[in-house]
Amino acid sequence: MNMDDQLRSMAESRYKQTEFLKTLFDLALEENWFELQHVIQHDMAKAVIADYSLSIGKGYFDSKIFFDNWEDVIDVGWRAFSEHTGISMDKVKAHLSQMREAI
């Protein structure tokens, strides 16, 4: 990951919020991987990147920042989820792969 330290710190802080992690854990217990993916990869990632973009004076949502950092921010989210739930990154990747295959 080559993302800026400020963006990484912001992503880690957001993804590791107690209430957010509780929500993710509940979704995992329900085996609701589609919703988990949406929350981690869309909702929170976009919010983090938008806030970062605004904080560095690039406007509310700079598309270059978004495309350059999207995957790294998502990776921070999945790693926070993995650490909190104890579900290994290998299992996370397997679930995501199964979802892609089902589509």
C-alpha positions as CSV (number, residue, x, y, z in Angstrom):
1,M,0.0,0.0,0.0
2,N,1.4,3.4,-1.0
3,M,-1.3,5.6,0.4
4,D,-0.5,8.8,2.2
5,D,0.0,8.5,6.0
6,Q,-2.8,11.0,6.8
7,L,-5.2,9.0,4.6
8,R,-4.1,5.7,6.2
9,S,-4.6,7.1,9.7
10,M,-8.0,8.4,8.8
11,A,-9.0,5.1,7.3
12,E,-7.8,3.1,10.3
13,S,-9.5,5.4,12.7
14,R,-12.8,5.2,10.9
15,Y,-12.8,1.5,10.2
16,K,-11.9,0.7,13.8
17,Q,-14.7,2.7,15.4
18,T,-16.3,0.5,18.1
19,E,-19.9,0.9,16.8
20,F,-18.9,0.4,13.2
21,L,-17.1,-2.8,14.1
22,K,-20.1,-4.1,16.1
23,T,-22.3,-3.6,13.0
24,L,-19.8,-5.5,10.9
25,F,-19.6,-8.3,13.4
26,D,-23.4,-8.6,13.4
27,L,-23.5,-8.8,9.6
28,A,-20.8,-11.5,9.8
29,L,-22.8,-13.5,12.3
30,E,-25.8,-13.3,9.9
31,E,-23.5,-14.4,7.0
32,N,-24.6,-11.3,5.2
33,W,-21.5,-10.9,3.1
34,F,-23.1,-8.8,0.4
35,E,-24.0,-6.1,3.0
36,L,-20.6,-6.4,4.6
37,Q,-18.9,-5.8,1.3
38,H,-21.2,-2.8,0.5
39,V,-20.5,-1.2,3.9
40,I,-16.8,-1.7,3.8
41,Q,-16.1,-1.2,0.1
42,H,-18.6,1.5,-0.7
43,D,-20.1,3.4,2.2
44,M,-17.1,3.7,4.5
45,A,-14.4,3.8,1.8
46,K,-16.2,6.7,-0.1
47,A,-16.7,8.6,3.2
48,V,-13.0,8.3,4.1
49,I,-11.8,9.3,0.7
50,A,-14.2,12.2,0.5
51,D,-13.2,13.5,4.0
52,Y,-9.6,13.1,3.1
53,S,-10.0,14.9,-0.2
54,L,-11.8,17.8,1.5
55,S,-9.2,18.0,4.3
56,I,-6.3,18.4,1.8
57,G,-8.1,21.1,-0.2
58,K,-9.0,19.0,-3.2
59,G,-12.8,19.5,-2.8
60,Y,-15.4,17.1,-1.6
61,F,-14.4,14.1,-3.7
62,D,-11.4,14.2,-6.0
63,S,-11.6,11.4,-8.5
64,K,-7.8,11.1,-8.8
65,I,-7.5,10.6,-5.1
66,F,-10.4,8.1,-5.2
67,F,-9.0,6.0,-8.0
68,D,-5.4,6.1,-6.7
69,N,-6.4,5.0,-3.1
70,W,-9.7,3.1,-3.4
71,E,-8.3,-0.4,-3.1
72,D,-5.8,0.5,-0.3
73,V,-8.6,2.1,1.8
74,I,-10.8,-1.0,1.3
75,D,-7.9,-3.2,2.3
76,V,-7.6,-1.2,5.6
77,G,-11.3,-1.9,6.1
78,W,-11.1,-5.6,5.6
79,R,-8.1,-5.9,7.8
80,A,-9.9,-4.0,10.6
81,F,-12.8,-6.4,10.1
82,S,-10.5,-9.4,10.2
83,E,-8.7,-8.3,13.3
84,H,-12.0,-7.5,15.1
85,T,-13.8,-10.7,14.2
86,G,-11.0,-13.2,14.1
87,I,-12.0,-14.2,10.6
88,S,-8.8,-14.6,8.6
89,M,-8.1,-12.5,5.5
90,D,-8.0,-15.8,3.6
91,K,-11.5,-16.6,4.6
92,V,-12.6,-13.0,3.9
93,K,-11.1,-13.3,0.4
94,A,-12.8,-16.7,-0.1
95,H,-16.2,-15.3,0.8
96,L,-15.7,-12.3,-1.5
97,S,-14.7,-14.7,-4.3
98,Q,-17.7,-16.8,-3.8
99,M,-19.9,-13.8,-4.0
100,R,-18.3,-12.7,-7.3
101,E,-18.8,-16.2,-8.7
102,A,-22.4,-16.2,-7.8
103,I,-23.1,-13.1,-9.7
